[in-house]
Amino acid sequence: MFRKLIVASTLALGAAGAAHAADTCSANLEGNDAMRYNMANIDVPKSCATFTINLKHTGKMAKNVMGHNVVVAKTADMSGIDADGIKAGLAADYIKAGDARVIAHSKVVGGGESTTLSVPVAKLTAAGAPLSFFCSFPGHSALMKGTLTLK
Ligand code: CO
């Protein structure tokens, strides 16, 4: 009981503290019109069954011009997924149909839109490090990428 009270107090410390609190099973990722995400790394607690990435496009440009998605994969698979995704096109969210290298991916969104991606943490554990997240819109992964760290 006493331990639970301590945890509750820690969570009440505010945004800065809460961002690093244990068992935070989601992240709020943003993409903008300058082809950038707002995060270079996302920590994923192994204690989470599912990890949710909320992607918000904070820009104004349309998805066929400056579209953003979020793809989770082994870092070694990024370039292959990206190359095949370009051929797949926007209607397929720039992901090749049935691409087994993709651990999880969201749809492509344009300015002002949001989407949510749920990632089974067991799939991340099974894939093994290093893991990455990136945008598979043509040309974006050079800048729009980051690491996913299992903690
Ligand atoms: Co993008």
Backbone and ligand atoms as CSV (ligand in chain L), in Angstrom:
chain,resi,resn,atom,element,x,y,z
A,1,MET,N,N,0.831,-1.207,0.000
A,1,MET,CA,C,0.000,0.000,0.000
A,1,MET,C,C,0.867,1.259,0.000
A,2,PHE,N,N,1.858,1.285,0.871
A,2,PHE,CA,C,2.754,2.435,0.978
A,2,PHE,C,C,3.494,2.649,-0.349
A,3,ARG,N,N,3.910,1.550,-0.954
A,3,ARG,CA,C,4.629,1.616,-2.225
A,3,ARG,C,C,3.762,2.244,-3.322
A,4,LYS,N,N,2.492,1.905,-3.333
A,4,LYS,CA,C,1.577,2.468,-4.328
A,4,LYS,C,C,1.467,3.976,-4.164
A,5,LEU,N,N,1.483,4.440,-2.942
A,5,LEU,CA,C,1.382,5.881,-2.688
A,5,LEU,C,C,2.611,6.599,-3.236
A,6,ILE,N,N,3.757,5.969,-3.104
A,6,ILE,CA,C,4.996,6.575,-3.614
A,6,ILE,C,C,4.932,6.700,-5.141
A,7,VAL,N,N,4.459,5.660,-5.791
A,7,VAL,CA,C,4.342,5.687,-7.258
A,7,VAL,C,C,3.398,6.800,-7.687
A,8,ALA,N,N,2.271,6.917,-6.990
A,8,ALA,CA,C,1.294,7.947,-7.332
A,8,ALA,C,C,1.903,9.337,-7.175
A,9,SER,N,N,2.690,9.535,-6.146
A,9,SER,CA,C,3.324,10.831,-5.931
A,9,SER,C,C,4.320,11.145,-7.033
A,10,THR,N,N,5.048,10.129,-7.467
A,10,THR,CA,C,6.038,10.321,-8.522
A,10,THR,C,C,5.358,10.749,-9.819
A,11,LEU,N,N,4.223,10.113,-10.121
A,11,LEU,CA,C,3.508,10.432,-11.350
A,11,LEU,C,C,2.935,11.843,-11.304
A,12,ALA,N,N,2.686,12.335,-10.082
A,12,ALA,CA,C,2.084,13.656,-9.936
A,12,ALA,C,C,3.113,14.775,-10.064
A,13,LEU,N,N,4.377,14.411,-10.205
A,13,LEU,CA,C,5.439,15.425,-10.235
A,13,LEU,C,C,5.400,16.313,-11.478
A,14,GLY,N,N,4.690,15.887,-12.502
A,14,GLY,CA,C,4.582,16.738,-13.684
A,14,GLY,C,C,5.125,16.084,-14.930
A,15,ALA,N,N,5.000,16.787,-16.039
A,15,ALA,CA,C,5.326,16.225,-17.352
A,15,ALA,C,C,6.762,15.726,-17.443
A,16,ALA,N,N,7.700,16.487,-16.922
A,16,ALA,CA,C,9.109,16.099,-17.038
A,16,ALA,C,C,9.373,14.791,-16.319
A,17,GLY,N,N,8.799,14.647,-15.135
A,17,GLY,CA,C,8.971,13.421,-14.375
A,17,GLY,C,C,8.214,12.274,-15.003
A,18,ALA,N,N,6.994,12.529,-15.420
A,18,ALA,CA,C,6.142,11.472,-15.946
A,18,ALA,C,C,6.709,10.857,-17.221
A,19,ALA,N,N,7.398,11.651,-18.005
A,19,ALA,CA,C,7.941,11.154,-19.273
A,19,ALA,C,C,8.923,10.015,-19.043
A,20,HIS,N,N,9.522,9.986,-17.886
A,20,HIS,CA,C,10.505,8.946,-17.609
A,20,HIS,C,C,10.018,7.952,-16.564
A,21,ALA,N,N,8.749,8.054,-16.206
A,21,ALA,CA,C,8.202,7.131,-15.222
A,21,ALA,C,C,8.162,5.723,-15.807
A,22,ALA,N,N,8.251,4.731,-14.922
A,22,ALA,CA,C,8.211,3.347,-15.377
A,22,ALA,C,C,6.849,3.026,-15.967
A,23,ASP,N,N,6.836,2.056,-16.865
A,23,ASP,CA,C,5.588,1.543,-17.422
A,23,ASP,C,C,4.778,2.568,-18.206
A,24,THR,N,N,5.425,3.505,-18.835
A,24,THR,CA,C,4.731,4.402,-19.749
A,24,THR,C,C,4.655,3.673,-21.087
A,25,CYS,N,N,3.462,3.201,-21.423
A,25,CYS,CA,C,3.311,2.321,-22.584
A,25,CYS,C,C,2.863,3.048,-23.832
A,26,SER,N,N,3.202,4.324,-23.931
A,26,SER,CA,C,2.871,5.073,-25.145
A,26,SER,C,C,3.847,6.225,-25.332
A,27,ALA,N,N,3.904,6.725,-26.554
A,27,ALA,CA,C,4.738,7.887,-26.859
A,27,ALA,C,C,3.966,8.777,-27.815
A,28,ASN,N,N,4.141,10.085,-27.661
A,28,ASN,CA,C,3.486,11.044,-28.548
A,28,ASN,C,C,4.513,11.582,-29.539
A,29,LEU,N,N,4.474,11.017,-30.729
A,29,LEU,CA,C,5.430,11.373,-31.774
A,29,LEU,C,C,4.793,12.403,-32.699
A,30,GLU,N,N,5.582,13.404,-33.083
A,30,GLU,CA,C,5.085,14.424,-34.009
A,30,GLU,C,C,5.955,14.474,-35.255
A,31,GLY,N,N,5.323,14.769,-36.381
A,31,GLY,CA,C,6.044,15.001,-37.627
A,31,GLY,C,C,5.625,16.366,-38.135
A,32,ASN,N,N,6.531,17.078,-38.813
A,32,ASN,CA,C,6.186,18.437,-39.238
A,32,ASN,C,C,6.430,18.662,-40.736
A,33,ASP,N,N,6.184,19.872,-41.189
A,33,ASP,CA,C,6.356,20.202,-42.602
A,33,ASP,C,C,7.828,20.333,-43.000
A,34,ALA,N,N,8.726,20.303,-42.024
A,34,ALA,CA,C,10.168,20.363,-42.298
A,34,ALA,C,C,10.768,18.955,-42.350
A,35,MET,N,N,9.865,17.947,-42.487
A,35,MET,CA,C,10.318,16.560,-42.627
A,35,MET,C,C,11.113,16.067,-41.413
A,36,ARG,N,N,10.598,16.402,-40.235
A,36,ARG,CA,C,11.263,16.000,-38.993
A,36,ARG,C,C,10.273,15.419,-37.999
A,37,TYR,N,N,10.756,14.428,-37.252
A,37,TYR,CA,C,10.033,13.971,-36.067
A,37,TYR,C,C,10.519,14.817,-34.896
A,38,ASN,N,N,9.776,14.769,-33.799
A,38,ASN,CA,C,10.198,15.495,-32.595
A,38,ASN,C,C,10.970,14.602,-31.624
A,39,MET,N,N,11.196,13.339,-31.999
A,39,MET,CA,C,11.918,12.427,-31.110
A,39,MET,C,C,12.979,11.676,-31.896
A,40,ALA,N,N,14.139,11.468,-31.271
A,40,ALA,CA,C,15.217,10.699,-31.893
A,40,ALA,C,C,15.290,9.296,-31.300
A,41,ASN,N,N,14.627,9.101,-30.171
A,41,ASN,CA,C,14.589,7.789,-29.530
A,41,ASN,C,C,13.272,7.639,-28.778
A,42,ILE,N,N,12.756,6.417,-28.798
A,42,ILE,CA,C,11.565,6.093,-28.006
A,42,ILE,C,C,11.922,4.909,-27.118
A,43,ASP,N,N,11.782,5.097,-25.816
A,43,ASP,CA,C,12.006,4.001,-24.869
A,43,ASP,C,C,10.734,3.169,-24.741
A,44,VAL,N,N,10.881,1.857,-24.851
A,44,VAL,CA,C,9.745,0.940,-24.720
A,44,VAL,C,C,9.987,0.024,-23.519
A,45,PRO,N,N,9.215,0.188,-22.444
A,45,PRO,CA,C,9.383,-0.697,-21.287
A,45,PRO,C,C,8.978,-2.130,-21.652
A,46,LYS,N,N,9.815,-3.078,-21.287
A,46,LYS,CA,C,9.508,-4.483,-21.571
A,46,LYS,C,C,8.278,-4.949,-20.796
A,47,SER,N,N,7.908,-4.215,-19.760
A,47,SER,CA,C,6.746,-4.587,-18.953
A,47,SER,C,C,5.421,-4.303,-19.666
A,48,CYS,N,N,5.464,-3.522,-20.751
A,48,CYS,CA,C,4.236,-3.214,-21.497
A,48,CYS,C,C,3.890,-4.378,-22.421
A,49,ALA,N,N,2.625,-4.780,-22.452
A,49,ALA,CA,C,2.192,-5.821,-23.394
A,49,ALA,C,C,2.115,-5.229,-24.792
A,50,THR,N,N,1.573,-4.028,-24.852
A,50,THR,CA,C,1.430,-3.307,-26.120
A,50,THR,C,C,1.986,-1.907,-25.929
A,51,PHE,N,N,2.732,-1.426,-26.911
A,51,PHE,CA,C,3.231,-0.062,-26.845
A,51,PHE,C,C,2.550,0.739,-27.951
A,52,THR,N,N,2.014,1.889,-27.586
A,52,THR,CA,C,1.253,2.703,-28.530
A,52,THR,C,C,2.047,3.935,-28.948
A,53,ILE,N,N,2.159,4.140,-30.239
A,53,ILE,CA,C,2.786,5.369,-30.736
A,53,ILE,C,C,1.684,6.227,-31.350
A,54,ASN,N,N,1.464,7.375,-30.746
A,54,ASN,CA,C,0.492,8.339,-31.270
A,54,ASN,C,C,1.252,9.298,-32.181
A,55,LEU,N,N,0.932,9.269,-33.460
A,55,LEU,CA,C,1.621,10.136,-34.424
A,55,LEU,C,C,0.721,11.300,-34.812
A,56,LYS,N,N,1.245,12.503,-34.638
A,56,LYS,CA,C,0.501,13.705,-35.018
A,56,LYS,C,C,1.325,14.493,-36.035
A,57,HIS,N,N,0.692,14.805,-37.158
A,57,HIS,CA,C,1.349,15.657,-38.166
A,57,HIS,C,C,0.996,17.093,-37.804
A,58,THR,N,N,1.972,17.834,-37.317
A,58,THR,CA,C,1.716,19.189,-36.825
A,58,THR,C,C,1.792,20.240,-37.930
A,59,GLY,N,N,2.099,19.790,-39.157
A,59,GLY,CA,C,2.213,20.739,-40.262
A,59,GLY,C,C,0.899,20.998,-40.957
A,60,LYS,N,N,0.991,21.563,-42.165
A,60,LYS,CA,C,-0.211,21.905,-42.940
A,60,LYS,C,C,-0.200,21.267,-44.323
A,61,MET,N,N,0.917,20.680,-44.709
A,61,MET,CA,C,1.034,20.152,-46.069
A,61,MET,C,C,0.280,18.831,-46.229
A,62,ALA,N,N,-0.234,18.604,-47.443
A,62,ALA,CA,C,-1.043,17.418,-47.732
A,62,ALA,C,C,-0.198,16.144,-47.692
A,63,LYS,N,N,-0.872,15.023,-47.512
A,63,LYS,CA,C,-0.134,13.769,-47.328
A,63,LYS,C,C,0.550,13.268,-48.602
A,64,ASN,N,N,0.092,13.735,-49.768
A,64,ASN,CA,C,0.777,13.323,-50.998
A,64,ASN,C,C,2.043,14.146,-51.254
A,65,VAL,N,N,2.224,15.202,-50.480
A,65,VAL,CA,C,3.400,16.074,-50.627
A,65,VAL,C,C,4.371,15.896,-49.454
A,66,MET,N,N,3.812,15.880,-48.246
A,66,MET,CA,C,4.625,15.801,-47.014
A,66,MET,C,C,3.966,14.809,-46.049
A,67,GLY,N,N,3.663,13.621,-46.562
A,67,GLY,CA,C,3.005,12.617,-45.725
A,67,GLY,C,C,3.963,11.994,-44.723
A,68,HIS,N,N,3.409,11.620,-43.583
A,68,HIS,CA,C,4.218,10.944,-42.566
A,68,HIS,C,C,3.489,9.706,-42.040
A,69,ASN,N,N,4.262,8.655,-41.851
A,69,ASN,CA,C,3.760,7.487,-41.126
A,69,ASN,C,C,4.839,7.110,-40.122
A,70,VAL,N,N,4.628,6.034,-39.422
A,70,VAL,CA,C,5.683,5.521,-38.551
A,70,VAL,C,C,5.737,4.012,-38.754
A,71,VAL,N,N,6.936,3.546,-39.065
A,71,VAL,CA,C,7.193,2.128,-39.309
A,71,VAL,C,C,8.185,1.657,-38.253
A,72,VAL,N,N,7.920,0.510,-37.662
A,72,VAL,CA,C,8.828,-0.065,-36.663
A,72,VAL,C,C,9.425,-1.341,-37.249
A,73,ALA,N,N,10.756,-1.434,-37.184
A,73,ALA,CA,C,11.449,-2.589,-37.761
A,73,ALA,C,C,12.846,-2.711,-37.169
A,74,LYS,N,N,13.491,-3.824,-37.486
A,74,LYS,CA,C,14.897,-3.932,-37.127
A,74,LYS,C,C,15.651,-2.885,-37.940
A,75,THR,N,N,16.623,-2.252,-37.345
A,75,THR,CA,C,17.377,-1.203,-38.025
A,75,THR,C,C,17.974,-1.719,-39.337
A,76,ALA,N,N,18.405,-2.956,-39.345
A,76,ALA,CA,C,19.017,-3.541,-40.547
A,76,ALA,C,C,18.015,-3.693,-41.699
A,77,ASP,N,N,16.728,-3.704,-41.392
A,77,ASP,CA,C,15.700,-3.884,-42.427
A,77,ASP,C,C,15.152,-2.578,-42.981
A,78,MET,N,N,15.542,-1.459,-42.389
A,78,MET,CA,C,14.973,-0.161,-42.773
A,78,MET,C,C,15.097,0.142,-44.257
A,79,SER,N,N,16.296,0.038,-44.797
A,79,SER,CA,C,16.503,0.463,-46.182
A,79,SER,C,C,15.735,-0.416,-47.165
A,80,GLY,N,N,15.641,-1.701,-46.870
A,80,GLY,CA,C,14.892,-2.601,-47.754
A,80,GLY,C,C,13.402,-2.329,-47.725
A,81,ILE,N,N,12.875,-2.098,-46.529
A,81,ILE,CA,C,11.453,-1.772,-46.379
A,81,ILE,C,C,11.147,-0.471,-47.108
A,82,ASP,N,N,12.045,0.487,-46.968
A,82,ASP,CA,C,11.884,1.806,-47.568
A,82,ASP,C,C,11.872,1.708,-49.099
A,83,ALA,N,N,12.813,0.975,-49.648
A,83,ALA,CA,C,12.931,0.850,-51.107
A,83,ALA,C,C,11.688,0.177,-51.701
A,84,ASP,N,N,11.206,-0.869,-51.055
A,84,ASP,CA,C,10.011,-1.556,-51.546
A,84,ASP,C,C,8.748,-0.728,-51.291
A,85,GLY,N,N,8.759,0.038,-50.210
A,85,GLY,CA,C,7.613,0.875,-49.875
A,85,GLY,C,C,7.382,1.977,-50.890
A,86,ILE,N,N,8.447,2.535,-51.414
A,86,ILE,CA,C,8.327,3.589,-52.430
A,86,ILE,C,C,7.567,3.058,-53.636
A,87,LYS,N,N,7.874,1.826,-54.029
A,87,LYS,CA,C,7.193,1.209,-55.182
A,87,LYS,C,C,5.729,0.919,-54.870
A,88,ALA,N,N,5.433,0.653,-53.601
A,88,ALA,CA,C,4.060,0.301,-53.212
A,88,ALA,C,C,3.111,1.490,-53.332
A,89,GLY,N,N,3.632,2.705,-53.110
A,89,GLY,CA,C,2.819,3.901,-53.313
A,89,GLY,C,C,2.001,4.343,-52.104
A,90,LEU,N,N,1.451,5.548,-52.252
A,90,LEU,CA,C,0.710,6.179,-51.155
A,90,LEU,C,C,-0.525,5.382,-50.745
A,91,ALA,N,N,-1.238,4.823,-51.722
A,91,ALA,CA,C,-2.462,4.071,-51.405
A,91,ALA,C,C,-2.159,2.893,-50.482
A,92,ALA,N,N,-0.927,2.405,-50.540
A,92,ALA,CA,C,-0.505,1.287,-49.679
A,92,ALA,C,C,0.282,1.793,-48.473
A,93,ASP,N,N,0.196,3.101,-48.222
A,93,ASP,CA,C,0.923,3.727,-47.105
A,93,ASP,C,C,2.434,3.511,-47.217
A,94,TYR,N,N,2.910,3.377,-48.442
A,94,TYR,CA,C,4.348,3.176,-48.707
A,94,TYR,C,C,4.931,1.989,-47.957
A,95,ILE,N,N,4.134,0.898,-47.937
A,95,ILE,CA,C,4.577,-0.363,-47.347
A,95,ILE,C,C,4.213,-1.477,-48.330
A,96,LYS,N,N,5.173,-2.290,-48.681
A,96,LYS,CA,C,4.899,-3.432,-49.556
A,96,LYS,C,C,3.919,-4.377,-48.868
A,97,ALA,N,N,2.917,-4.846,-49.621
A,97,ALA,CA,C,1.917,-5.750,-49.043
A,97,ALA,C,C,2.590,-6.986,-48.450
A,98,GLY,N,N,2.242,-7.298,-47.221
A,98,GLY,CA,C,2.745,-8.509,-46.578
A,98,GLY,C,C,4.230,-8.498,-46.252
A,99,ASP,N,N,4.817,-7.322,-46.167
A,99,ASP,CA,C,6.261,-7.234,-45.876
A,99,ASP,C,C,6.552,-7.766,-44.467
A,100,ALA,N,N,7.145,-8.948,-44.404
A,100,ALA,CA,C,7.392,-9.616,-43.114
A,100,ALA,C,C,8.460,-8.910,-42.283
A,101,ARG,N,N,9.226,-8.007,-42.911
A,101,ARG,CA,C,10.254,-7.276,-42.167
A,101,ARG,C,C,9.642,-6.183,-41.295
A,102,VAL,N,N,8.411,-5.784,-41.643
A,102,VAL,CA,C,7.727,-4.720,-40.898
A,102,VAL,C,C,7.131,-5.295,-39.616
A,103,ILE,N,N,7.570,-4.791,-38.473
A,103,ILE,CA,C,7.018,-5.249,-37.195
A,103,ILE,C,C,5.657,-4.592,-36.976
A,104,ALA,N,N,5.555,-3.321,-37.308
A,104,ALA,CA,C,4.282,-2.588,-37.222
A,104,ALA,C,C,4.414,-1.314,-38.041
A,105,HIS,N,N,3.293,-0.842,-38.590
A,105,HIS,CA,C,3.323,0.446,-39.296
A,105,HIS,C,C,1.971,1.118,-39.219
A,106,SER,N,N,1.986,2.445,-39.274
A,106,SER,CA,C,0.744,3.214,-39.269
A,106,SER,C,C,0.398,3.584,-40.706
A,107,LYS,N,N,-0.751,4.197,-40.880
A,107,LYS,CA,C,-1.100,4.764,-42.179
A,107,LYS,C,C,-0.337,6.085,-42.348
A,108,VAL,N,N,-0.353,6.609,-43.553
A,108,VAL,CA,C,0.266,7.911,-43.834
A,108,VAL,C,C,-0.761,9.010,-43.533
A,109,VAL,N,N,-0.321,10.029,-42.801
A,109,VAL,CA,C,-1.206,11.162,-42.518
A,109,VAL,C,C,-0.613,12.453,-43.082
A,110,GLY,N,N,-1.508,13.421,-43.341
A,110,GLY,CA,C,-1.092,14.735,-43.813
A,110,GLY,C,C,-1.224,15.765,-42.707
A,111,GLY,N,N,-0.952,17.012,-43.021
A,111,GLY,CA,C,-0.980,18.090,-42.047
A,111,GLY,C,C,-2.286,18.143,-41.262
A,112,GLY,N,N,-2.164,18.261,-39.943
A,112,GLY,CA,C,-3.323,18.365,-39.080
A,112,GLY,C,C,-3.959,17.045,-38.701
A,113,GLU,N,N,-3.478,15.961,-39.295
A,113,GLU,CA,C,-4.065,14.652,-39.015
A,113,GLU,C,C,-3.229,13.869,-38.002
A,114,SER,N,N,-3.874,12.890,-37.389
A,114,SER,CA,C,-3.201,12.027,-36.417
A,114,SER,C,C,-3.537,10.577,-36.698
A,115,THR,N,N,-2.708,9.689,-36.204
A,115,THR,CA,C,-2.987,8.265,-36.291
A,115,THR,C,C,-2.321,7.573,-35.110
A,116,THR,N,N,-2.715,6.352,-34.877
A,116,THR,CA,C,-2.190,5.605,-33.739
A,116,THR,C,C,-1.697,4.246,-34.193
A,117,LEU,N,N,-0.562,3.858,-33.648
A,117,LEU,CA,C,0.021,2.558,-33.978
A,117,LEU,C,C,0.219,1.760,-32.693
A,118,SER,N,N,-0.305,0.537,-32.680
A,118,SER,CA,C,-0.117,-0.345,-31.522
A,118,SER,C,C,0.913,-1.410,-31.872
A,119,VAL,N,N,1.929,-1.510,-31.043
A,119,VAL,CA,C,3.012,-2.459,-31.302
A,119,VAL,C,C,3.042,-3.517,-30.198
A,120,PRO,N,N,2.860,-4.794,-30.541
A,120,PRO,CA,C,3.004,-5.839,-29.522
A,120,PRO,C,C,4.469,-5.905,-29.082
A,121,VAL,N,N,4.707,-5.691,-27.793
A,121,VAL,CA,C,6.089,-5.618,-27.317
A,121,VAL,C,C,6.810,-6.967,-27.479
A,122,ALA,N,N,6.056,-8.059,-27.424
A,122,ALA,CA,C,6.667,-9.384,-27.623
A,122,ALA,C,C,7.317,-9.492,-29.010
A,123,LYS,N,N,6.728,-8.812,-29.995
A,123,LYS,CA,C,7.310,-8.831,-31.347
A,123,LYS,C,C,8.650,-8.092,-31.381
A,124,LEU,N,N,8.747,-7.037,-30.589
A,124,LEU,CA,C,9.999,-6.271,-30.521
A,124,LEU,C,C,11.079,-7.110,-29.843
A,125,THR,N,N,10.689,-7.750,-28.766
A,125,THR,CA,C,11.629,-8.588,-28.028
A,125,THR,C,C,12.130,-9.720,-28.915
A,126,ALA,N,N,11.207,-10.320,-29.666
A,126,ALA,CA,C,11.566,-11.438,-30.536
A,126,ALA,C,C,12.496,-10.982,-31.665
A,127,ALA,N,N,12.265,-9.782,-32.184
A,127,ALA,CA,C,13.087,-9.282,-33.298
A,127,ALA,C,C,14.515,-8.998,-32.829
A,128,GLY,N,N,14.639,-8.465,-31.635
A,128,GLY,CA,C,15.961,-8.160,-31.095
A,128,GLY,C,C,16.502,-6.825,-31.554
A,129,ALA,N,N,17.401,-6.268,-30.760
A,129,ALA,CA,C,17.997,-4.956,-31.039
A,129,ALA,C,C,19.083,-5.080,-32.116
A,130,PRO,N,N,19.430,-3.983,-32.806
A,130,PRO,CA,C,18.829,-2.659,-32.671
A,130,PRO,C,C,17.543,-2.509,-33.480
A,131,LEU,N,N,16.614,-1.749,-32.920
A,131,LEU,CA,C,15.319,-1.480,-33.544
A,131,LEU,C,C,15.217,0.007,-33.885
A,132,SER,N,N,14.437,0.293,-34.923
A,132,SER,CA,C,14.264,1.686,-35.329
A,132,SER,C,C,12.814,1.990,-35.653
A,133,PHE,N,N,12.490,3.274,-35.671
A,133,PHE,CA,C,11.219,3.735,-36.235
A,133,PHE,C,C,11.568,4.761,-37.307
A,134,PHE,N,N,10.745,4.799,-38.351
A,134,PHE,CA,C,11.035,5.746,-39.438
A,134,PHE,C,C,9.788,6.008,-40.264
A,135,CYS,N,N,9.868,7.032,-41.125
A,135,CYS,CA,C,8.783,7.372,-42.054
A,135,CYS,C,C,9.154,6.807,-43.422
A,136,SER,N,N,8.225,6.025,-44.021
A,136,SER,CA,C,8.546,5.391,-45.308
A,136,SER,C,C,8.049,6.199,-46.506
A,137,PHE,N,N,7.599,7.434,-46.276
A,137,PHE,CA,C,7.281,8.328,-47.403
A,137,PHE,C,C,8.589,8.530,-48.182
A,138,PRO,N,N,8.530,8.496,-49.516
A,138,PRO,CA,C,9.766,8.564,-50.314
A,138,PRO,C,C,10.723,9.688,-49.900
A,139,GLY,N,N,11.926,9.311,-49.550
A,139,GLY,CA,C,12.974,10.266,-49.212
A,139,GLY,C,C,12.984,10.727,-47.766
A,140,HIS,N,N,11.954,10.375,-47.004
A,140,HIS,CA,C,11.861,10.915,-45.645
A,140,HIS,C,C,12.744,10.216,-44.607
A,141,SER,N,N,13.055,8.950,-44.832
A,141,SER,CA,C,13.754,8.208,-43.776
A,141,SER,C,C,15.186,8.695,-43.536
A,142,ALA,N,N,15.715,9.467,-44.474
A,142,ALA,CA,C,17.054,10.023,-44.259
A,142,ALA,C,C,17.055,10.930,-43.029
A,143,LEU,N,N,15.945,11.662,-42.834
A,143,LEU,CA,C,15.834,12.565,-41.685
A,143,LEU,C,C,14.863,12.052,-40.639
A,144,MET,N,N,13.797,11.416,-41.116
A,144,MET,CA,C,12.740,10.985,-40.188
A,144,MET,C,C,12.977,9.560,-39.724
A,145,LYS,N,N,13.835,9.432,-38.727
A,145,LYS,CA,C,14.133,8.115,-38.172
A,145,LYS,C,C,14.641,8.280,-36.750
A,146,GLY,N,N,14.537,7.203,-36.002
A,146,GLY,CA,C,15.031,7.219,-34.643
A,146,GLY,C,C,15.179,5.797,-34.153
A,147,THR,N,N,15.690,5.682,-32.943
A,147,THR,CA,C,15.887,4.354,-32.375
A,147,THR,C,C,14.754,4.024,-31.408
A,148,LEU,N,N,14.497,2.729,-31.291
A,148,LEU,CA,C,13.504,2.216,-30.356
A,148,LEU,C,C,14.286,1.370,-29.355
A,149,THR,N,N,14.243,1.770,-28.092
A,149,THR,CA,C,15.058,1.091,-27.100
A,149,THR,C,C,14.203,0.334,-26.096
A,150,LEU,N,N,14.373,-0.978,-26.064
A,150,LEU,CA,C,13.669,-1.800,-25.075
A,150,LEU,C,C,14.366,-1.646,-23.733
A,151,LYS,N,N,13.574,-1.284,-22.729
A,151,LYS,CA,C,14.166,-1.065,-21.393
A,151,LYS,C,C,13.612,-2.064,-20.391
L,1,CO,CO,CO,7.350,11.621,-43.610
